Amino acid sequence: MSAKRIIPCMDTKNGRVVKGVRFEDVKDLDDPVALAVFYNESGADEVVFYDITASMEGRKPFSDILTRVAAQVSIPFTVGGGVNELSDFERLLDLGADKISINSGAIARPELIAEAAARYGSERVVLAMDVKRAGGAFRVFKSGGRVDTGIDALEWARAGQERGAGELVLNSIDTDGVREGFDLEMLKAVCAHVSIPVVASGGAGCAQDFLTLFRECPAVDAGLAASIFHTKQVLSPALKAYLAAEGVEVGRPNRA
């Protein structure tokens, strides 16, 4: 079993960290820079920022927050939301992001994955997928989980890898914010179709959920969560100690 990463995720809206349940009933939680500094100091392996309304509002993701984060944290961070062209990659990488997450932009123009991988390297390109059960299959959704694209999630994951994505973030809309555990069935299905790292997102409610994730889905590279970290219900040092005691290897890479 390879070393696993623990990744807090910050959904941001109007410059604040927010969180909902199944992409609805979104509530204000905290300041993104303060949280990033906290996670940097408390042992998280990476942090992820999603500007959750950038795509729907047709604008570029925030920049001032990223500049401040880059100046204050040493762990890698990923940014997503409103990334639709190569110039968006360049701008966000210049602001200090280590990896760029694409979702709706890749759905609209799949060639963007290959173009970004060719110019910036696959290790910088993260394909994020919001997935929900529909019509007896796992399907990709967009626009904050509101629009069913009709795309089969397993086929899309494999296509993303073939086009050059270096990592997948698989977010289960069915379990998002519910805190009853990760969507193991969905994760196993996707991992069987790809060989690049898969980050599990959606459903974590306690430390046991991470242990179950890594034991039941050993191909999963990392566990990502939001509210249980933001509310400090689960803290990274205690979670890592718990996982290590249970035989799960955890690690903390340095920023490039």
C-alpha positions in Angstrom: 0.0 0.0 0.0 1.6 3.3 -1.1 1.7 6.4 1.2 -1.7 8.1 1.3 -2.3 11.9 1.3 -4.8 13.8 3.5 -6.2 16.8 1.6 -8.5 19.5 3.0 -10.7 21.2 0.3 -12.0 24.7 0.4 -15.0 25.6 -1.7 -14.9 29.4 -2.0 -17.6 31.9 -2.8 -17.3 35.6 -2.6 -13.9 35.3 -1.0 -15.1 33.0 1.8 -15.0 29.3 2.5 -18.5 27.7 2.2 -19.9 24.2 2.4 -23.2 22.6 1.5 -24.8 19.2 1.4 -25.1 17.5 -2.1 -24.1 20.9 -3.5 -27.1 22.7 -1.9 -27.8 24.7 1.3 -24.4 26.4 1.1 -23.3 28.1 4.3 -20.4 30.5 5.2 -17.6 28.9 7.2 -14.3 30.8 7.3 -11.5 32.8 5.7 -9.6 30.7 3.1 -6.2 32.2 3.8 -6.5 31.6 7.5 -7.6 28.1 7.0 -4.8 27.4 4.5 -2.2 28.6 7.0 -3.8 26.4 9.7 -3.7 23.3 7.4 -0.1 24.1 6.5 0.9 24.2 10.1 -1.1 21.2 11.2 0.2 18.5 8.9 -2.1 18.4 5.8 -0.4 17.1 2.7 -2.0 19.5 0.3 -4.9 21.9 0.1 -7.4 22.4 -2.7 -9.3 25.6 -3.6 -12.4 25.5 -5.7 -14.1 28.8 -6.8 -17.5 27.1 -7.0 -19.3 29.9 -8.8 -16.6 30.9 -11.3 -17.8 28.7 -14.1 -21.5 29.5 -13.7 -20.8 33.2 -13.5 -18.5 33.1 -16.6 -15.5 34.6 -14.8 -11.9 33.8 -13.9 -11.2 32.3 -10.5 -10.0 34.5 -7.6 -6.4 35.8 -7.6 -5.8 37.9 -4.5 -6.5 34.9 -2.2 -4.1 32.7 -4.1 -1.3 35.3 -3.9 -1.7 35.5 -0.2 -1.8 31.7 0.2 1.3 31.2 -1.9 3.2 33.6 0.3 2.2 31.9 3.6 2.1 28.1 3.0 4.7 25.6 2.0 2.5 22.6 1.1 1.2 22.1 -2.5 -2.1 23.6 -3.4 -4.5 23.0 -6.3 -6.9 25.6 -7.7 -10.0 25.0 -9.8 -13.1 26.9 -11.0 -13.5 28.8 -14.2 -10.5 27.2 -15.9 -11.4 27.1 -19.6 -8.2 27.8 -21.6 -4.4 27.6 -21.4 -4.1 31.2 -20.4 -6.0 30.3 -17.2 -3.4 27.7 -16.4 -0.6 30.1 -16.9 -2.2 32.8 -14.8 -2.9 30.5 -11.8 0.5 28.8 -12.0 2.1 32.2 -12.0 0.1 33.1 -8.9 1.7 30.2 -7.1 -0.6 27.2 -7.6 1.1 23.8 -7.9 -1.7 22.1 -9.8 -4.7 23.2 -11.8 -8.1 21.4 -11.6 -10.4 21.4 -14.6 -13.9 20.3 -14.8 -16.5 22.2 -16.9 -13.7 23.5 -19.1 -12.6 20.0 -20.0 -16.2 18.9 -20.6 -16.7 21.8 -23.0 -13.4 21.2 -24.8 -11.7 17.9 -23.9 -8.6 18.9 -26.0 -7.7 21.3 -23.2 -6.5 18.4 -21.1 -3.9 17.4 -23.7 -2.9 21.0 -24.5 -2.3 21.7 -20.8 -0.4 18.5 -20.2 1.8 19.1 -23.2 2.7 22.7 -22.1 2.8 22.4 -18.3 3.2 18.6 -17.7 0.7 16.0 -16.7 1.7 16.5 -13.0 0.1 20.0 -13.1 -3.2 18.8 -14.7 -6.0 17.5 -12.4 -9.3 16.3 -13.9 -12.1 16.9 -11.4 -15.3 14.9 -11.8 -18.6 15.5 -10.1 -20.3 12.2 -10.4 -23.8 11.0 -9.5 -25.8 7.9 -10.2 -28.3 8.3 -13.0 -30.1 5.9 -15.3 -28.3 2.9 -13.7 -24.8 4.4 -14.4 -22.3 6.7 -12.9 -22.6 10.0 -14.8 -20.7 13.2 -14.9 -22.5 16.4 -13.9 -21.5 20.0 -14.3 -22.6 23.5 -13.2 -22.3 22.7 -9.5 -23.9 19.3 -9.9 -27.1 20.8 -11.5 -26.6 19.6 -15.1 -26.4 15.9 -16.2 -23.9 15.9 -19.1 -24.9 12.3 -20.1 -21.2 11.4 -20.0 -20.4 8.0 -18.5 -18.0 8.7 -15.6 -15.9 5.5 -16.2 -15.3 6.4 -19.8 -14.6 10.0 -19.0 -12.0 9.1 -16.4 -10.2 6.8 -18.8 -10.4 9.5 -21.5 -8.9 12.0 -19.1 -6.0 9.8 -18.4 -5.4 9.1 -22.1 -5.4 12.8 -22.9 -2.7 13.5 -20.2 -4.4 14.3 -16.9 -2.0 13.4 -14.1 -4.6 13.0 -11.4 -8.3 12.5 -10.9 -10.4 14.0 -8.2 -13.6 12.0 -8.0 -16.4 13.8 -6.1 -19.5 11.8 -5.3 -22.6 14.1 -5.4 -24.6 11.3 -3.8 -22.4 11.4 -0.6 -21.2 15.0 -0.7 -21.6 16.6 2.7 -23.6 13.7 4.1 -20.8 12.5 6.4 -21.6 8.8 6.1 -18.5 7.7 4.4 -16.9 7.8 1.0 -18.6 6.3 -2.1 -16.6 3.1 -2.2 -18.6 1.5 -5.0 -18.0 4.5 -7.3 -14.3 4.7 -6.4 -13.7 1.1 -7.0 -15.3 1.3 -10.4 -13.3 4.3 -11.5 -10.0 3.0 -10.1 -10.5 -0.2 -12.2 -10.4 2.0 -15.3 -7.4 4.2 -14.7 -3.8 3.9 -13.4 -3.2 7.6 -12.5 -3.7 8.8 -8.9 -7.3 9.0 -7.7 -8.4 11.4 -5.0 -11.6 10.4 -3.2 -14.0 13.2 -2.3 -17.4 13.4 -0.8 -18.8 11.8 2.3 -16.1 11.8 5.0 -17.6 12.1 8.5 -15.0 10.7 10.8 -11.4 9.2 11.0 -12.8 5.7 10.5 -14.1 6.7 7.1 -10.5 7.4 5.9 -9.4 4.0 7.2 -12.2 2.3 5.5 -11.5 4.2 2.3 -7.8 3.1 2.2 -8.5 -0.5 3.2 -11.4 -1.0 0.9 -10.0 1.0 -2.0 -6.2 0.5 -1.9 -5.8 2.0 -5.4 -7.1 5.4 -4.0 -4.1 7.7 -3.5 -5.7 10.4 -1.2 -8.7 11.3 0.8 -10.2 14.8 0.4 -12.7 16.3 2.8 -14.0 19.7 3.7 -16.4 20.4 6.6 -15.0 17.8 9.1 -11.6 19.6 8.7 -13.0 23.1 8.7 -15.0 22.6 11.9 -12.0 20.8 13.4 -14.1 17.7 14.1 -11.1 15.8 12.6 -7.6 17.2 12.7 -4.8 16.1 10.4 -2.2 15.1 13.1 -4.7 12.9 15.0 -6.0 11.4 11.7 -2.5 10.6 10.5 -1.5 9.1 13.8 -4.7 7.0 13.8 -4.1 5.7 10.3 -0.4 5.0 11.0 -1.4 3.0 14.1 -3.8 1.0 11.9 -1.0 0.2 9.4 -1.8 2.8 6.7 1.3 4.6 5.5 0.8 8.4 5.2 3.2 11.0 3.8 3.8 14.7 3.3 5.5 15.8 0.1 7.2 19.1 -0.2 6.2 21.7 -2.7 8.0 21.7 -6.0 
